[in-house]
Amino acid sequence: MFTSILVPFDGSQGAEAALAKAAELAQLCGAALTLLTVYRHHSLLEASMHMVRPDQPEDLDEIMRSHAKEVAERGKALARAGGIDAPRAFVKAGPVARTITSFAGEHGHDLIVIGSRGLGSLEGVLLGSVSHKVTSLAETPVLVV
């Protein structure tokens, strides 16, 4: 049925539920399981806050990338605990829903399993959730958990 399953993973309870369901499906189908953690570049507001904190000179994008890597590694550990032998995890920057759907297409995933609610922002409340956008943009089947 499915050979390659993509799970967008942001560390939220919804993402953990989606990962558990994806692991179950992957085992039933003998499918490969891939996690994708997407982070957004910091905003101009965040950049201006950075300018008023000269004692914290860290690059905000690097901090966000580092956190995303930690989240992805935690997802891999959860996938292994769920019975997946060799889960793969990737970290990408960009607009979340578009990055997920582009990644799925570029890597030949034939199913996306996504949580219905993640760690969305106020923008998500006003403009719609990431899962809703993914279902609208994806050319592959999407299972919303």
Secondary structure, 3 states (H helix, E strand, C coil): CCCEEEEECCCCHHHHHHHHHHHHHHHHHCCEEEEEEEECCCCHHHHHHHHCCCCCCCCHHHHHHHHHHHHHHHHHHHHHHCCCCCCEEEEEECCHHHHHHHHHHHCCCCEEEECCCCCCCHHHHHHCCHHHHHHHHCCCCEEEC
